[in-house]
Amino acid sequence: GPGIFGAQFYGAKNWDGVRSTFRFKLLSIAVVLTATIAIFITFGDTLISLYLTGEGDATAAARMFVYGREYLNVMLLGLLPFAISQAYSSTLREAGETVLPMKASIAAVFTNLVLNYILIFGKFGFPAYGVVGAAVATVISRYMELTIILIYTHKHSARFPFVVGLYRTMKVPVNLTVLILKKGFPLMINELLWSIGVTKITQIFSTCGLNVIAALNISSTVTNLFNVIFVSMGTAVAVMVGQALGAGDIEEAKSHAWKLIFFSVCTCFVIGGALVISSPFIPMIYKTTEDVMKLATHFMMTSAAIMAFHSIAHCCYFAIRSGGKTIITFFFDSAYLWVFGIPFTYVITHFTNLDIYAIYPLSFIPDVIKSVIGIVIL
């Protein structure tokens, strides 16, 4: 919500406006973070149990429940630095600064990787903490990311004028607050429903067995790495189109949107091809069963085939949103998922005799249709 106005304020060089949108982000974080932690503390066990309903060994399911609870309890400690990093990174991207968040993320990933090796397996004299070690590594890496962003941003105030006097007050003008809430509330509801919806689809898949959950974990981790290309293009669309709109140049905004969508689709063919080629080999690095490796390979190949359609829908979403059409984006994104995507997946999972090898590709049919709708709306 504030990001829409932040990009436009940067386009107009309105630094007070940028400060106000950033402060609004921090105040939003305080509210959402409190609610999130309360929900996970109160209902964490119930939420984890939703994923353990499929066929499989009861003993294995019980172990997975314990691991999930231990992991969640530690991960709660990393939510605060993660949230503040998002506030800074998003504002920097609205200013056209994408390198600093990238460097901070790379440092965080490297820190996470090293600490995972040390803390999971107990290297260099440390005990083997297993799942808890993985969570601790992630939490430390998030503090690392935040520290890098904070120090660099505030030491280069000439480059980032919005940080001058940033914390002198936490007040946000009433008229801007109303505008942000008016534009941002549909976005907040959209993101909330979208997150729950994606989680629900994973839960639906989990009813096909514990092997599916293991394969999805491998597939989603690897696929998200390949998806970084088109996900970042969505951010580029939001920033470049938003700044052009803030400067009042409608034609340039249109040009940016279509060129970036075309470029994103082209890169998806290359990245998707790389994913197809590597998908039979990637699961081999995991300590798991042959069935899980075959499923993970199938899931990754399917994701590669559908990547270009996801890219189109993703970029259309951000282009439409950058113009402040938040009601339209709500119906295009989360409402579409809940009205078409989730019911369709539920039906083919529970009311057909298809196995997961057919169900998973078919579940993306609504996404293909969504990409076409996105082009029409844009």
C-alpha positions as CSV (number, residue, x, y, z in Angstrom):
1,G,0.0,0.0,0.0
2,P,2.6,2.6,1.0
3,G,4.9,1.3,-1.7
4,I,2.5,2.6,-4.4
5,F,2.9,6.1,-3.0
6,G,6.6,5.6,-2.2
7,A,7.5,5.0,-5.8
8,Q,5.4,7.9,-7.0
9,F,6.9,10.2,-4.3
10,Y,10.4,9.2,-5.5
11,G,9.4,10.0,-9.0
12,A,8.3,13.5,-7.9
13,K,11.3,13.9,-5.5
14,N,9.0,14.4,-2.5
15,W,11.3,13.2,0.3
16,D,8.8,14.1,3.1
17,G,6.3,11.8,1.4
18,V,8.8,9.0,1.2
19,R,9.6,9.3,4.9
20,S,5.9,9.2,5.7
21,T,5.3,6.1,3.7
22,F,8.3,4.4,5.4
23,R,6.9,5.3,8.8
24,F,3.6,3.9,7.8
25,K,5.4,0.6,7.0
26,L,7.0,0.5,10.4
27,L,3.7,1.2,12.2
28,S,2.0,-1.5,10.1
29,I,4.8,-3.9,11.0
30,A,4.2,-3.4,14.7
31,V,0.6,-4.3,14.4
32,V,1.0,-7.3,12.0
33,L,4.0,-8.7,13.8
34,T,2.1,-8.7,17.2
35,A,-0.9,-10.5,15.6
36,T,1.3,-13.0,13.8
37,I,3.3,-14.1,16.8
38,A,0.1,-14.4,18.9
39,I,-1.5,-16.6,16.2
40,F,1.6,-18.9,15.9
41,I,1.9,-19.2,19.7
42,T,-1.8,-20.0,20.2
43,F,-2.5,-22.1,17.1
44,G,0.9,-23.3,15.9
45,D,0.3,-27.0,16.8
46,T,-3.0,-27.0,15.0
47,L,-1.6,-25.3,11.9
48,I,1.3,-27.8,11.7
49,S,-1.1,-30.7,12.1
50,L,-3.1,-29.7,9.0
51,Y,-0.2,-30.9,6.8
52,L,0.0,-34.4,8.4
53,T,-3.3,-35.8,7.3
54,G,-2.2,-37.9,4.4
55,E,-1.5,-41.5,4.2
56,G,1.9,-42.6,5.7
57,D,3.7,-43.9,8.8
58,A,2.1,-42.6,12.0
59,T,5.5,-42.6,13.7
60,A,7.0,-40.5,11.0
61,A,4.1,-38.1,11.1
62,A,4.6,-37.7,14.9
63,R,8.3,-36.9,14.4
64,M,7.4,-34.4,11.7
65,F,5.0,-32.7,14.1
66,V,7.7,-32.3,16.8
67,Y,10.2,-31.1,14.2
68,G,7.7,-28.5,12.9
69,R,6.9,-27.2,16.3
70,E,10.6,-26.9,17.3
71,Y,11.4,-25.1,14.0
72,L,8.4,-22.7,14.4
73,N,9.3,-21.7,17.9
74,V,12.8,-20.6,16.9
75,M,11.7,-18.9,13.6
76,L,9.4,-16.6,15.6
77,L,12.6,-14.8,16.8
78,G,13.5,-14.0,13.2
79,L,10.2,-12.3,12.2
80,L,11.2,-8.8,13.6
81,P,14.4,-8.4,11.6
82,F,12.8,-9.9,8.5
83,A,9.9,-7.4,8.7
84,I,12.2,-4.4,9.2
85,S,14.4,-5.6,6.3
86,Q,11.3,-5.7,4.1
87,A,10.4,-2.1,5.0
88,Y,13.9,-0.8,4.1
89,S,14.4,-3.0,1.1
90,S,11.1,-2.1,-0.4
91,T,11.7,1.6,0.1
92,L,15.2,1.3,-1.5
93,R,13.7,-0.5,-4.5
94,E,11.1,2.2,-4.8
95,A,14.1,4.6,-5.1
96,G,15.5,2.4,-7.8
97,E,18.2,1.0,-5.5
98,T,18.2,-2.7,-6.1
99,V,21.8,-3.6,-5.6
100,L,22.0,-3.0,-1.8
101,P,19.1,-5.3,-1.0
102,M,20.6,-7.9,-3.3
103,K,24.0,-7.8,-1.6
104,A,22.3,-8.0,1.8
105,S,20.3,-11.0,0.6
106,I,23.4,-12.7,-0.8
107,A,25.2,-12.2,2.5
108,A,22.2,-13.6,4.4
109,V,22.0,-16.7,2.1
110,F,25.7,-17.3,2.5
111,T,25.5,-16.9,6.3
112,N,22.5,-19.2,6.4
113,L,24.3,-21.8,4.2
114,V,27.4,-21.9,6.4
115,L,25.5,-22.0,9.7
116,N,23.1,-24.7,8.4
117,Y,26.1,-26.9,7.8
118,I,27.6,-26.2,11.2
119,L,24.5,-26.3,13.4
120,I,22.5,-29.0,11.7
121,F,25.3,-31.6,11.5
122,G,27.4,-30.4,14.5
123,K,30.7,-29.3,12.8
124,F,33.7,-27.4,14.3
125,G,32.9,-28.5,17.8
126,F,29.2,-27.5,17.8
127,P,26.5,-30.0,18.8
128,A,24.3,-31.4,16.1
129,Y,21.1,-29.4,16.6
130,G,19.3,-30.8,13.5
131,V,16.0,-29.0,12.7
132,V,16.5,-26.5,15.5
133,G,20.0,-25.7,14.0
134,A,18.4,-24.9,10.7
135,A,16.0,-22.5,12.3
136,V,18.7,-20.8,14.4
137,A,20.8,-20.4,11.2
138,T,17.9,-18.7,9.4
139,V,17.2,-16.3,12.3
140,I,20.9,-15.3,12.5
141,S,21.0,-14.7,8.7
142,R,18.0,-12.4,9.0
143,Y,19.7,-10.3,11.6
144,M,22.8,-10.2,9.3
145,E,20.7,-9.0,6.4
146,L,19.1,-6.2,8.5
147,T,22.4,-5.0,9.9
148,I,23.9,-4.6,6.4
149,I,20.9,-2.7,5.1
150,L,20.7,-0.4,8.2
151,I,24.4,0.5,8.3
152,Y,24.8,1.2,4.6
153,T,21.6,3.1,4.2
154,H,22.1,5.5,7.1
155,K,25.8,6.0,6.3
156,H,24.9,7.2,2.8
157,S,22.2,9.7,3.6
158,A,23.2,11.9,0.6
159,R,22.4,9.1,-1.7
160,F,19.2,8.2,0.2
161,P,17.8,11.6,1.3
162,F,14.7,10.1,2.9
163,V,16.7,8.8,5.9
164,V,17.6,12.3,7.1
165,G,15.2,13.0,10.0
166,L,13.5,9.6,9.4
167,Y,13.0,8.8,13.1
168,R,12.5,12.4,14.3
169,T,8.9,11.6,14.5
170,M,6.6,8.6,13.8
171,K,3.7,10.7,12.7
172,V,2.1,10.2,9.3
173,P,-0.2,12.9,7.8
174,V,-3.8,12.0,8.2
175,N,-4.7,12.6,4.6
176,L,-1.9,10.3,3.4
177,T,-2.9,7.7,6.0
178,V,-6.4,7.7,4.6
179,L,-5.1,7.4,1.0
180,I,-2.7,4.5,1.9
181,L,-5.5,2.7,3.9
182,K,-7.9,3.2,1.0
183,K,-5.4,1.8,-1.5
184,G,-3.5,-0.5,0.8
185,F,-6.3,-2.3,2.6
186,P,-7.4,-4.3,-0.4
187,L,-3.7,-5.2,-1.0
188,M,-3.3,-6.3,2.6
189,I,-6.4,-8.5,2.4
190,N,-5.2,-9.7,-1.0
191,E,-1.8,-10.7,0.3
192,L,-3.3,-12.3,3.4
193,L,-5.8,-14.4,1.4
194,W,-3.2,-15.2,-1.2
195,S,-0.8,-16.6,1.4
196,I,-3.5,-18.6,3.1
197,G,-4.7,-19.8,-0.3
198,V,-1.3,-21.0,-1.4
199,T,-0.9,-22.7,2.0
200,K,-4.4,-24.3,1.5
201,I,-3.4,-25.7,-1.9
202,T,-0.3,-27.3,-0.3
203,Q,-2.5,-28.8,2.4
204,I,-4.8,-30.2,-0.3
205,F,-1.8,-31.8,-2.0
206,S,-0.6,-33.2,1.4
207,T,-3.7,-35.5,1.6
208,C,-2.1,-37.5,-1.2
209,G,0.6,-38.7,1.3
210,L,3.6,-37.7,3.3
211,N,5.8,-38.4,0.3
212,V,4.1,-35.5,-1.5
213,I,4.9,-33.1,1.3
214,A,8.6,-34.1,1.2
215,A,8.7,-33.8,-2.6
216,L,6.9,-30.4,-2.5
217,N,9.5,-29.1,0.0
218,I,12.3,-30.0,-2.4
219,S,10.5,-28.8,-5.4
220,S,9.4,-25.5,-4.0
221,T,12.8,-24.7,-2.6
222,V,14.5,-25.2,-5.9
223,T,11.7,-23.7,-8.0
224,N,11.7,-20.6,-5.9
225,L,15.4,-20.2,-6.7
226,F,14.7,-20.3,-10.4
227,N,11.6,-18.1,-10.0
228,V,13.7,-15.3,-8.7
229,I,14.0,-13.9,-12.2
230,F,10.4,-13.3,-12.9
231,V,9.6,-12.4,-9.3
232,S,12.3,-9.6,-9.5
233,M,10.8,-8.5,-12.8
234,G,7.5,-7.9,-11.0
235,T,9.4,-5.6,-8.6
236,A,11.0,-3.8,-11.6
237,V,7.6,-3.3,-13.1
238,A,6.2,-1.8,-9.9
239,V,9.2,0.6,-9.5
240,M,9.6,1.7,-13.1
241,V,5.9,2.1,-13.9
242,G,5.2,3.7,-10.5
243,Q,8.0,6.3,-10.9
244,A,6.8,7.1,-14.5
245,L,3.3,7.6,-13.2
246,G,4.6,9.8,-10.4
247,A,6.3,11.9,-13.0
248,G,3.1,12.1,-15.0
249,D,4.5,10.2,-18.0
250,I,1.7,7.8,-19.0
251,E,3.3,6.7,-22.3
252,E,6.6,5.8,-20.6
253,A,4.7,3.8,-18.0
254,K,3.0,1.8,-20.7
255,S,6.2,1.2,-22.5
256,H,8.0,0.0,-19.4
257,A,5.2,-2.4,-18.6
258,W,5.0,-4.1,-21.9
259,K,8.8,-4.3,-22.5
260,L,9.4,-5.7,-19.0
261,I,6.7,-8.4,-19.4
262,F,8.1,-9.4,-22.8
263,F,11.6,-9.6,-21.3
264,S,10.4,-11.6,-18.3
265,V,8.7,-14.2,-20.6
266,C,11.9,-14.5,-22.7
267,T,14.0,-15.1,-19.6
268,C,11.5,-17.7,-18.4
269,F,12.1,-19.8,-21.4
270,V,15.9,-19.9,-20.7
271,I,15.5,-20.3,-16.9
272,G,12.7,-22.9,-17.3
273,G,14.9,-24.9,-19.7
274,A,17.7,-24.9,-17.2
275,L,15.3,-26.2,-14.6
276,V,14.0,-29.0,-16.8
277,I,17.6,-30.1,-17.5
278,S,18.7,-30.0,-13.9
279,S,15.5,-31.3,-12.3
280,P,16.4,-35.1,-12.5
281,F,19.7,-34.5,-10.7
282,I,18.8,-31.9,-8.0
283,P,16.8,-34.3,-5.8
284,M,19.8,-36.6,-5.6
285,I,21.6,-34.2,-3.2
286,Y,18.8,-34.9,-0.7
287,K,18.7,-37.8,1.7
288,T,15.3,-39.2,0.8
289,T,13.5,-42.1,-0.9
290,E,13.4,-42.9,-4.6
291,D,9.6,-42.1,-4.7
292,V,10.2,-38.6,-3.2
293,M,13.0,-37.9,-5.8
294,K,10.8,-39.0,-8.7
295,L,7.9,-36.8,-7.4
296,A,10.2,-33.8,-6.8
297,T,11.5,-34.1,-10.4
298,H,8.0,-34.2,-11.8
299,F,7.0,-31.2,-9.8
300,M,10.0,-29.2,-10.9
301,M,9.4,-30.0,-14.6
302,T,5.8,-29.0,-14.3
303,S,6.8,-25.7,-12.6
304,A,9.3,-25.1,-15.5
305,A,6.6,-25.6,-18.1
306,I,4.2,-23.2,-16.4
307,M,6.9,-20.5,-15.5
308,A,6.2,-18.2,-18.4
309,F,2.4,-18.0,-17.6
310,H,3.2,-17.2,-13.9
311,S,5.6,-14.5,-15.1
312,I,2.9,-12.9,-17.3
313,A,0.3,-12.9,-14.4
314,H,2.9,-11.7,-11.9
315,C,4.1,-8.7,-14.0
316,C,0.5,-7.8,-14.9
317,Y,-0.4,-7.8,-11.3
318,F,2.4,-5.3,-10.4
319,A,1.7,-3.1,-13.4
320,I,-2.0,-2.8,-12.5
321,R,-1.2,-2.3,-8.8
322,S,1.4,0.4,-9.5
323,G,-1.4,2.6,-10.9
324,G,-3.4,2.2,-7.7
325,K,-6.0,-0.2,-9.1
326,T,-6.0,-2.2,-5.9
327,I,-9.6,-3.4,-6.1
328,I,-9.0,-4.9,-9.5
329,T,-5.8,-6.5,-8.3
330,F,-7.7,-8.0,-5.4
331,F,-10.2,-9.7,-7.7
332,F,-7.4,-10.7,-10.2
333,D,-5.2,-12.3,-7.5
334,S,-6.6,-13.7,-4.3
335,A,-10.3,-13.7,-5.2
336,Y,-9.5,-15.6,-8.4
337,L,-7.4,-18.1,-6.4
338,W,-10.2,-18.8,-3.9
339,V,-13.0,-18.8,-6.4
340,F,-11.3,-20.9,-9.1
341,G,-7.8,-22.2,-8.2
342,I,-8.5,-23.8,-4.8
343,P,-11.9,-25.4,-5.6
344,F,-10.5,-26.8,-8.9
345,T,-7.5,-28.3,-7.1
346,Y,-9.8,-29.7,-4.3
347,V,-12.2,-31.3,-6.8
348,I,-9.5,-33.0,-8.9
349,T,-7.8,-34.2,-5.7
350,H,-10.8,-35.5,-3.8
351,F,-13.4,-36.4,-6.5
352,T,-11.3,-38.1,-9.2
353,N,-9.2,-41.2,-9.4
354,L,-6.2,-39.3,-10.6
355,D,-2.9,-39.7,-8.9
356,I,-0.6,-36.8,-7.9
357,Y,1.4,-37.1,-11.2
358,A,-1.7,-35.9,-13.0
359,I,-3.3,-33.8,-10.3
360,Y,-0.2,-31.5,-9.9
361,P,0.0,-30.3,-13.6
362,L,-3.8,-30.0,-13.9
363,S,-3.9,-27.8,-10.8
364,F,-2.1,-25.1,-12.9
365,I,-4.9,-24.7,-15.5
366,P,-6.4,-21.8,-13.6
367,D,-3.0,-20.1,-13.7
368,V,-2.8,-20.3,-17.5
369,I,-6.3,-18.7,-17.8
370,K,-5.2,-16.1,-15.2
371,S,-2.3,-15.0,-17.4
372,V,-4.7,-14.3,-20.3
373,I,-7.0,-12.4,-18.1
374,G,-4.1,-10.3,-16.8
375,I,-3.1,-9.3,-20.4
376,V,-6.7,-8.3,-21.1
377,I,-7.0,-6.2,-17.9
378,L,-3.7,-4.5,-18.5
